[in-house]
Amino acid sequence: MRVDLFDFELPTDLIALRPAFPRDSARMLVARGQDPLSDKSVADLPDLLEPGDVLVFNDTRVIPAQLTGKRGEATIGATLHKRLDLRRWQAFVRNAKRLRDDDRIDFGADVYARAEARAADGSWTLAFEGEEPVELLLERAGTMPLPPYIAGKRPTDERDREDYQTIFAEEDGAVAAPTAALHFTPELLAALDARGVQRETLTLHVGAGTFLPVKADDTDDHQMHAEWGRIDAATADRLNGVRTRGNRLVAVGTTSLRLLESAADDSGMVRPFEGDTSIFITPGYNFRAVDGLMTNFHLPKSTLMMLVSALAGRKRITDVYAHAIAEGYRFYSYGDSSLLLP
């Protein structure tokens, strides 16, 4: 399928540089089947779901995975995107032409890493020195890896350490936030509980590959980066009970959806899962696990635009995005939300 089918023009002033406050005051555009589009607020979510429906959240925690260091006189920038083992990470590197195998990079604050090898996609394996957990090293030397469309307009600051983290964040390992869940507050969760809407969590460590543009002209030629995820057996059993009792399973964010679909078999049963997934969902995909999706507005020609087009239909998503732009919705990671119930 042609990638340019998923393109659109976005006024730059609609790119959100800070989240709404309070978080659940963000706007939410609801697309239910072929009903007219409805302008709501995230705080309205309990009224849009039925008792017994289940929201599925990603409990990954964003680590300060953006690093700047020195290799001799050369400045080296690194964005970690996938953990390989306790001390080794795959990283996208800026100024990579100045890096060679076995070079030592000084990231400051007594944090050092060896450049082990360059991969075919241009990323590098970095091996961190010492015995301290890498997470502690990153807390000292790293910054939050804001998406390029935000970082290019303002510097990362201390406020982002809280803003770019969901209230479900528990499992260290993401280098990008599961942004649909940024909208949730304790007050919204209490309202969902009162409505009888249940929630489950899984873990998918979002990689920096989520921000990479699709450079191919055809979706068949695009290679997805792998991300590690886990759904335990007890969670899978509870998720499988949702449809059995006639309720809906609604993924909060494309990361939750991608892991659920990776774990589901052909009958729609969610199986326990632990490992890498590089699932690439485009129109024509047969969804097996999910009945709906809450998600932010995505970049043109991105894999996530293809995913939402697969779920709701490309024509429907074209209408959703045209409406969102006309009505001044805020886009991308810190932006507003949509609820897709096909």
C-alpha positions as CSV (number, residue, x, y, z in Angstrom):
1,M,0.0,0.0,0.0
2,R,1.3,3.5,-0.9
3,V,2.6,5.4,2.1
4,D,1.5,8.7,0.8
5,L,-2.1,7.6,1.3
6,F,-1.5,8.3,5.0
7,D,-0.2,11.9,4.5
8,F,-1.9,15.1,5.7
9,E,-1.1,18.7,6.3
10,L,-0.9,19.8,9.9
11,P,-0.5,23.4,11.0
12,T,2.5,23.6,13.2
13,D,0.7,25.6,15.8
14,L,-1.4,22.5,16.6
15,I,1.6,20.5,17.8
16,A,1.3,20.5,21.7
17,L,4.5,21.4,23.5
18,R,3.0,20.9,27.0
19,P,0.1,18.6,28.2
20,A,-3.3,19.9,29.2
21,F,-3.7,20.6,32.9
22,P,-5.4,18.8,34.6
23,R,-4.5,15.9,32.4
24,D,-8.1,14.7,32.0
25,S,-9.2,18.1,30.7
26,A,-7.8,17.3,27.3
27,R,-10.3,17.1,24.5
28,M,-11.3,13.8,23.0
29,L,-12.8,13.2,19.6
30,V,-15.1,10.2,19.6
31,A,-15.6,8.1,16.4
32,R,-18.2,5.4,17.1
33,G,-18.9,3.2,14.1
34,Q,-20.3,5.5,11.3
35,D,-22.1,7.8,13.8
36,P,-21.4,11.5,13.5
37,L,-18.1,12.5,15.1
38,S,-18.5,13.8,18.7
39,D,-16.4,16.4,20.5
40,K,-15.9,15.4,24.1
41,S,-13.4,15.6,26.9
42,V,-11.2,12.8,28.3
43,A,-13.2,13.4,31.6
44,D,-16.3,12.1,29.7
45,L,-14.7,8.7,29.1
46,P,-16.7,6.9,31.9
47,D,-20.0,7.9,30.2
48,L,-18.8,6.5,26.8
49,L,-18.1,3.0,28.1
50,E,-20.3,0.4,29.6
51,P,-20.0,-1.4,33.0
52,G,-17.8,-4.4,32.5
53,D,-15.8,-2.9,29.6
54,V,-12.0,-3.2,30.2
55,L,-9.4,-0.6,29.5
56,V,-5.9,-2.0,28.9
57,F,-2.9,0.2,29.9
58,N,0.8,-0.1,29.4
59,D,2.7,0.1,32.7
60,T,6.1,0.8,31.1
61,R,8.2,3.6,32.7
62,V,10.2,6.1,30.6
63,I,13.8,6.2,31.5
64,P,16.1,9.2,30.9
65,A,17.5,7.6,27.8
66,Q,18.9,10.7,26.0
67,L,22.6,11.1,26.5
68,T,25.3,13.5,25.3
69,G,29.0,12.7,25.7
70,K,32.5,13.0,24.3
71,R,34.7,10.6,22.3
72,G,37.9,12.5,22.4
73,E,37.0,16.0,21.0
74,A,33.9,14.7,19.2
75,T,30.4,15.3,20.7
76,I,28.3,12.1,20.6
77,G,24.6,12.0,21.1
78,A,22.8,8.8,21.9
79,T,19.2,7.8,22.3
80,L,18.8,4.3,23.8
81,H,16.0,2.4,22.2
82,K,16.2,-1.3,23.1
83,R,17.8,-3.1,26.0
84,L,19.8,-6.1,25.0
85,D,20.9,-7.3,28.5
86,L,21.8,-5.9,31.9
87,R,24.5,-3.6,30.6
88,R,24.1,-3.3,26.8
89,W,21.6,-1.2,24.9
90,Q,20.9,-0.6,21.2
91,A,21.1,3.2,20.5
92,F,20.6,5.7,17.7
93,V,23.7,7.8,17.6
94,R,24.1,11.4,16.4
95,N,27.5,12.2,14.9
96,A,27.9,8.4,14.4
97,K,30.5,9.0,11.7
98,R,33.0,9.9,14.5
99,L,32.5,6.6,16.2
100,R,34.4,3.4,15.8
101,D,34.2,-0.1,17.3
102,D,35.5,-0.2,20.9
103,D,35.5,3.6,21.3
104,R,34.9,4.8,24.8
105,I,32.3,7.5,25.3
106,D,32.3,9.7,28.4
107,F,28.7,10.8,29.1
108,G,29.7,12.8,32.2
109,A,28.8,12.1,35.9
110,D,31.2,9.1,35.8
111,V,29.1,7.4,33.2
112,Y,31.0,5.6,30.4
113,A,30.0,3.2,27.6
114,R,31.9,1.3,24.9
115,A,30.7,1.4,21.3
116,E,30.7,-2.3,20.5
117,A,29.3,-2.6,17.0
118,R,27.2,-0.8,14.4
119,A,24.1,-2.5,13.2
120,A,22.8,-2.6,9.6
121,D,20.2,0.1,10.4
122,G,22.9,2.5,11.6
123,S,22.3,2.0,15.3
124,W,25.0,1.1,17.8
125,T,25.3,-1.4,20.6
126,L,26.6,0.5,23.7
127,A,28.0,-1.4,26.7
128,F,27.9,0.6,29.9
129,E,30.9,0.2,32.2
130,G,30.9,-0.4,36.0
131,E,28.7,-2.4,38.3
132,E,25.9,0.1,39.1
133,P,22.6,-0.6,37.4
134,V,22.3,1.2,34.1
135,E,19.1,2.8,35.3
136,L,21.1,4.6,38.1
137,L,23.7,5.8,35.6
138,L,20.9,7.2,33.4
139,E,19.3,9.0,36.3
140,R,22.7,10.8,36.7
141,A,23.6,11.5,33.1
142,G,20.5,11.2,31.0
143,T,17.5,13.4,30.1
144,M,14.0,12.5,29.2
145,P,13.9,11.6,25.5
146,L,11.2,14.0,24.3
147,P,9.9,13.4,20.7
148,P,11.8,15.4,18.1
149,Y,8.8,17.6,17.2
150,I,8.9,18.9,20.8
151,A,12.6,18.8,21.5
152,G,13.2,20.8,18.3
153,K,11.1,23.6,19.6
154,R,12.1,23.8,23.3
155,P,14.6,22.2,25.7
156,T,13.7,19.3,27.9
157,D,13.3,20.5,31.5
158,E,12.5,19.1,35.0
159,R,8.8,19.4,34.4
160,D,9.0,16.8,31.6
161,R,10.2,14.2,34.1
162,E,6.7,14.2,35.5
163,D,4.7,15.3,32.4
164,Y,6.1,12.6,30.2
165,Q,5.3,9.7,32.6
166,T,1.9,8.0,33.0
167,I,0.4,7.3,36.5
168,F,0.6,3.6,35.6
169,A,4.4,3.7,35.1
170,E,6.1,0.9,37.0
171,E,8.4,-1.1,34.7
172,D,11.6,0.7,33.7
173,G,12.5,0.4,30.1
174,A,10.7,2.7,27.7
175,V,12.3,5.5,25.8
176,A,9.0,7.0,24.7
177,A,5.8,7.3,26.7
178,P,2.6,5.4,26.0
179,T,1.1,8.8,25.5
180,A,-2.6,7.9,25.4
181,A,-2.4,7.1,29.1
182,L,-0.9,10.5,29.9
183,H,-4.5,11.8,30.1
184,F,-5.4,9.7,33.2
185,T,-5.7,11.1,36.7
186,P,-6.7,9.6,40.0
187,E,-10.1,11.4,39.7
188,L,-10.7,9.9,36.3
189,L,-9.8,6.4,37.5
190,A,-12.3,6.9,40.5
191,A,-15.0,7.8,38.0
192,L,-14.3,4.8,35.9
193,D,-14.4,2.6,39.0
194,A,-17.8,4.1,39.9
195,R,-19.0,3.3,36.4
196,G,-17.9,-0.3,36.7
197,V,-15.2,0.0,33.9
198,Q,-12.4,-2.3,34.7
199,R,-8.7,-2.0,33.9
200,E,-5.8,-4.3,33.2
201,T,-2.1,-3.6,32.6
202,L,0.6,-5.1,30.4
203,T,4.1,-4.1,29.6
204,L,5.6,-3.0,26.3
205,H,8.8,-1.0,26.4
206,V,8.3,1.6,23.7
207,G,11.4,2.2,21.6
208,A,12.7,5.4,19.9
209,G,11.8,3.6,16.6
210,T,8.3,4.8,17.2
211,F,9.4,8.3,16.0
212,L,11.2,7.1,12.9
213,P,9.5,8.2,9.7
214,V,8.5,5.6,7.1
215,K,11.0,6.2,4.4
216,A,9.7,3.6,2.0
217,D,7.2,4.4,-0.7
218,D,5.2,1.3,0.0
219,T,4.3,-0.3,3.3
220,D,5.6,-3.7,2.2
221,D,9.1,-2.2,2.2
222,H,9.1,-0.8,5.7
223,Q,10.9,-2.7,8.5
224,M,9.5,-2.2,12.0
225,H,11.9,-2.1,15.0
226,A,11.3,-4.8,17.6
227,E,10.1,-3.9,21.1
228,W,9.9,-6.1,24.2
229,G,6.6,-6.9,25.9
230,R,4.9,-9.1,28.4
231,I,1.4,-10.3,29.3
232,D,1.3,-12.7,32.2
233,A,-1.0,-15.7,32.3
234,A,-3.4,-14.3,34.9
235,T,-3.9,-11.1,32.9
236,A,-4.5,-13.1,29.7
237,D,-7.1,-15.2,31.4
238,R,-9.0,-12.1,32.7
239,L,-8.8,-10.4,29.3
240,N,-10.3,-13.5,27.6
241,G,-13.2,-13.3,30.0
242,V,-14.2,-9.9,28.7
243,R,-15.7,-11.0,25.4
244,T,-17.1,-14.2,27.0
245,R,-19.4,-12.0,29.1
246,G,-20.2,-9.7,26.1
247,N,-18.1,-6.7,27.0
248,R,-15.4,-4.7,25.1
249,L,-11.7,-4.7,25.4
250,V,-10.4,-1.2,24.7
251,A,-6.7,-0.6,24.3
252,V,-5.4,2.6,25.8
253,G,-2.7,3.5,23.3
254,T,-1.3,1.9,20.2
255,T,1.4,0.2,22.3
256,S,-1.2,-1.8,24.3
257,L,-3.0,-2.6,21.1
258,R,0.1,-3.9,19.3
259,L,1.0,-6.2,22.2
260,L,-2.5,-7.5,22.6
261,E,-2.7,-8.3,18.9
262,S,0.8,-9.9,19.0
263,A,-0.4,-12.2,21.8
264,A,-3.7,-13.1,20.3
265,D,-4.2,-16.3,18.4
266,D,-6.5,-16.8,15.3
267,S,-9.5,-17.4,17.5
268,G,-9.0,-14.1,19.3
269,M,-7.8,-15.7,22.6
270,V,-5.0,-13.7,24.2
271,R,-2.1,-16.0,25.2
272,P,0.6,-15.2,27.7
273,F,3.4,-13.4,26.0
274,E,7.0,-12.5,26.8
275,G,9.5,-11.4,24.1
276,D,9.9,-9.1,21.2
277,T,7.2,-7.9,18.8
278,S,7.6,-6.1,15.5
279,I,4.0,-6.4,14.4
280,F,3.1,-3.9,11.7
281,I,-0.6,-3.2,11.4
282,T,-1.9,-1.8,8.1
283,P,-5.3,-1.6,6.4
284,G,-6.6,-5.1,5.7
285,Y,-5.3,-6.5,9.0
286,N,-7.9,-8.7,10.8
287,F,-8.1,-7.5,14.5
288,R,-8.3,-10.4,16.9
289,A,-8.2,-9.0,20.4
290,V,-9.4,-5.5,20.6
291,D,-12.8,-3.8,20.2
292,G,-11.6,-0.2,20.5
293,L,-8.7,2.2,20.9
294,M,-8.1,5.4,22.9
295,T,-5.2,7.2,21.2
296,N,-3.6,10.6,20.5
297,F,-3.3,12.1,17.1
298,H,-0.4,10.7,15.1
299,L,2.2,11.9,12.6
300,P,1.6,11.9,8.8
301,K,2.8,8.8,7.0
302,S,3.6,7.1,10.3
303,T,3.1,3.5,11.2
304,L,0.6,4.6,13.8
305,M,-1.5,6.4,11.1
306,M,-1.6,3.1,9.3
307,L,-2.6,1.3,12.5
308,V,-5.6,3.6,13.2
309,S,-6.6,3.5,9.6
310,A,-6.6,-0.3,9.8
311,L,-8.9,-0.2,12.8
312,A,-11.4,2.5,11.8
313,G,-11.0,2.6,8.1
314,R,-8.8,4.9,6.0
315,K,-11.7,7.1,4.9
316,R,-13.0,7.4,8.4
317,I,-9.6,8.4,9.8
318,T,-9.2,10.9,7.0
319,D,-12.5,12.5,8.2
320,V,-11.4,12.2,11.9
321,Y,-8.2,14.1,11.3
322,A,-9.8,16.7,9.0
323,H,-12.3,17.4,11.8
324,A,-9.6,17.5,14.5
325,I,-7.5,20.0,12.5
326,A,-10.6,22.2,11.7
327,E,-11.6,22.3,15.3
328,G,-8.1,23.0,16.6
329,Y,-7.4,19.8,18.5
330,R,-3.8,19.6,19.8
331,F,-1.7,16.9,18.2
332,Y,1.0,14.3,19.1
333,S,2.4,13.2,22.4
334,Y,1.3,16.0,24.7
335,G,-1.9,16.6,22.6
336,D,-5.5,15.7,22.8
337,S,-7.1,12.3,22.4
338,S,-9.4,10.3,20.3
339,L,-11.7,7.3,21.1
340,L,-12.1,4.9,18.2
341,L,-15.0,2.4,18.6
342,P,-15.4,0.8,15.1
